[in-house]
């Protein structure tokens, strides 16, 4: 059996990545791709629950370096228990956030982005394609406000500006072995964004 494909969707908070990941999942099912799954990080179990609780705290208990290491530990369980078995079974796996988030947030907090990226690249499966949803942090903040959702610990405009810079640096890094990294203009309409997503994904799955 051929190994499955890992499709990663990344972006700052409010970029629409989670919505588009679900739309992509539904579209692939509609097109007859029955062996497809949608997952996300942080997870809802074990270590992921610790992360989610800390993100809801006003100040949080974990310093930025520890937080990124905890994200990596959660990813390890996620890969071992969910992602890798499904890839081995030939599934197309859509992942809402992956280790590019860890690297981008490391950059935003003034940590060594490439160190975190290297560790994760060594430990975890390489995606077939990474789609980075890009838009100004101010626009993303407006979307979060419209959702009437209480902002989490990292959902502030200045931090998200730096996270966006981190993603753009990741997109420019000359590392062919990482797989295809594509930047999607997330200021476009939902239909236009979906069309671009399908265009990129269709290059990697039949």
C-alpha positions as CSV (number, residue, x, y, z in Angstrom):
1,X,0.0,0.0,0.0
2,X,1.3,3.4,-0.9
3,X,2.0,5.8,1.9
4,X,-0.5,8.5,2.5
5,X,0.0,12.3,2.2
6,X,0.3,14.8,5.0
7,X,-1.2,18.2,4.2
8,X,-0.5,20.9,6.7
9,X,-2.4,24.2,7.0
10,X,-0.7,27.0,9.0
11,X,-1.2,30.6,9.8
12,X,-1.7,33.2,12.6
13,X,-4.8,33.1,14.8
14,X,-7.8,34.3,12.9
15,X,-6.3,33.5,9.4
16,X,-9.2,31.1,8.6
17,X,-7.0,28.0,8.5
18,X,-9.3,25.9,10.7
19,X,-12.3,26.8,8.6
20,X,-10.5,26.1,5.3
21,X,-9.1,22.8,6.7
22,X,-12.6,21.6,7.3
23,X,-13.8,22.8,3.9
24,X,-10.9,20.9,2.3
25,X,-11.7,17.8,4.2
26,X,-15.4,18.0,3.2
27,X,-14.4,18.6,-0.5
28,X,-12.1,15.7,-0.6
29,X,-14.8,13.4,0.8
30,X,-17.2,14.8,-1.8
31,X,-14.7,14.0,-4.5
32,X,-14.5,10.3,-3.4
33,X,-11.4,10.5,-1.2
34,X,-12.8,8.3,1.5
35,X,-9.5,7.5,3.2
36,X,-9.0,11.1,4.5
37,X,-8.9,12.5,8.0
38,X,-8.8,15.9,9.6
39,X,-6.8,16.5,12.8
40,X,-5.3,19.5,14.7
41,X,-2.7,20.6,17.1
42,X,-2.6,21.0,20.0
43,X,-4.6,17.9,20.5
44,X,-7.5,17.5,23.0
45,X,-5.9,14.7,25.0
46,X,-3.2,14.4,27.6
47,X,-0.4,16.9,26.9
48,X,-2.6,18.9,24.5
49,X,-5.1,19.5,27.3
50,X,-2.3,21.0,29.4
51,X,-1.5,23.4,26.5
52,X,-5.1,24.4,26.0
53,X,-5.6,25.2,29.7
54,X,-2.4,27.3,29.7
55,X,-3.5,29.2,26.6
56,X,-6.7,30.2,28.4
57,X,-4.9,31.6,31.4
58,X,-4.4,35.3,31.4
59,X,-0.7,35.1,32.2
60,X,-0.1,31.4,31.7
61,X,2.2,29.3,33.7
62,X,4.7,28.2,31.0
63,X,7.5,30.3,29.7
64,X,7.8,30.5,25.9
65,X,10.6,28.0,25.5
66,X,8.9,25.4,27.8
67,X,5.6,26.0,25.9
68,X,7.2,25.2,22.5
69,X,8.8,22.1,24.0
70,X,5.4,21.0,25.4
71,X,3.9,21.6,22.0
72,X,6.6,19.3,20.6
73,X,5.8,16.6,23.2
74,X,2.1,16.8,22.3
75,X,3.1,16.4,18.6
76,X,5.1,13.3,19.4
77,X,2.1,11.6,20.9
78,X,-0.1,12.9,18.0
79,X,2.3,11.5,15.4
80,X,2.7,8.1,17.1
81,X,-0.9,7.5,17.9
82,X,-2.7,9.1,15.0
83,X,-0.8,10.7,12.1
84,X,1.8,8.0,11.5
85,X,-0.6,5.0,11.6
86,X,-3.0,6.8,9.2
87,X,-0.2,7.7,6.8
88,X,1.0,4.1,6.9
89,X,-2.5,3.0,6.0
90,X,-2.5,5.2,2.9
91,X,-4.7,8.0,4.3
92,X,-4.6,11.6,3.3
93,X,-4.1,13.5,6.6
94,X,-5.0,17.2,6.9
95,X,-3.4,18.7,10.0
96,X,-4.5,22.1,11.3
97,X,-1.1,23.3,12.7
98,X,2.1,21.3,12.8
99,X,5.7,22.0,13.6
100,X,5.8,25.1,11.5
101,X,3.7,26.7,14.3
102,X,6.3,25.8,16.9
103,X,9.0,27.4,14.7
104,X,7.0,30.6,14.0
105,X,6.1,31.1,17.6
106,X,9.7,30.4,18.7
107,X,10.7,33.2,16.3
108,X,8.0,35.5,17.8
109,X,9.3,35.0,21.3
110,X,13.0,35.6,20.3
111,X,14.0,32.0,20.5
112,X,16.1,30.2,17.8
113,X,13.6,29.3,15.2
114,X,15.9,27.0,13.2
115,X,16.8,25.0,16.3
116,X,13.1,24.2,17.0
117,X,12.6,23.5,13.3
118,X,15.5,21.1,13.0
119,X,14.5,19.1,16.1
120,X,10.9,18.7,14.7
121,X,12.1,17.9,11.2
122,X,14.3,15.1,12.6
123,X,11.6,13.6,14.7
124,X,8.4,13.9,12.7
125,X,7.1,13.0,9.2
126,X,7.7,15.6,6.5
127,X,4.4,17.0,5.0
128,X,3.7,16.7,1.3
129,X,2.6,20.3,1.2
130,X,2.4,23.1,3.7
131,X,-0.1,25.9,3.1
132,X,0.7,29.1,5.1
133,X,-2.4,31.4,5.3
134,X,-1.1,34.9,5.3
135,X,-2.9,38.1,6.3
136,X,-2.2,41.2,8.4
137,X,-2.5,40.6,12.2
138,X,-4.9,43.6,12.5
139,X,-7.3,41.9,10.1
140,X,-7.0,38.6,12.0
141,X,-7.7,40.4,15.3
142,X,-10.9,41.9,13.7
143,X,-12.0,38.4,12.7
144,X,-11.4,37.1,16.2
145,X,-13.4,40.0,17.7
146,X,-16.3,39.3,15.3
147,X,-16.4,35.7,16.5
148,X,-17.2,37.2,20.0
149,X,-14.6,34.8,21.3
150,X,-12.5,35.7,24.4
151,X,-8.9,36.0,23.2
152,X,-6.5,33.4,24.3
153,X,-3.0,34.0,25.8
154,X,-1.2,34.5,22.5
155,X,-4.1,36.2,20.6
156,X,-2.7,39.7,20.8
157,X,-1.9,41.8,17.7
158,X,1.7,42.6,18.4
159,X,2.6,39.0,19.1
160,X,0.7,37.8,16.0
161,X,2.7,40.3,13.9
162,X,5.9,38.6,14.9
163,X,4.4,35.2,14.4
164,X,3.5,36.3,10.8
165,X,7.1,37.4,10.3
166,X,8.2,33.9,11.5
167,X,5.9,32.2,9.0
168,X,7.3,34.3,6.1
169,X,10.8,33.5,7.1
170,X,9.9,29.8,7.1
171,X,8.4,30.2,3.6
172,X,11.7,31.7,2.3
173,X,14.1,29.2,3.9
174,X,16.0,27.3,1.1
175,X,15.3,23.7,2.3
176,X,14.0,21.6,-0.6
177,X,13.9,18.5,1.7
178,X,11.1,20.1,3.7
179,X,8.5,19.6,1.0
180,X,6.4,22.2,-0.8
181,X,5.7,25.3,1.2
182,X,3.1,27.6,-0.3
183,X,1.8,31.0,0.9
184,X,-1.9,31.6,0.5
185,X,-3.4,35.1,0.5
186,X,-5.9,34.8,3.3
187,X,-7.3,38.3,2.6
188,X,-9.2,36.9,-0.4
189,X,-12.7,35.6,-0.2
190,X,-13.4,32.2,1.3
191,X,-14.2,30.8,-2.1
192,X,-11.0,32.2,-3.6
193,X,-8.9,30.8,-0.7
194,X,-10.5,27.4,-1.1
195,X,-9.8,27.4,-4.8
196,X,-6.2,28.1,-4.2
197,X,-6.0,25.4,-1.6
198,X,-7.5,22.9,-3.9
199,X,-5.1,23.9,-6.7
200,X,-2.1,23.3,-4.4
201,X,-3.5,20.1,-2.9
202,X,-4.4,18.6,-6.3
203,X,-0.6,18.6,-7.1
204,X,0.0,16.1,-4.4
205,X,-3.0,13.8,-4.3
206,X,-4.7,12.1,-7.3
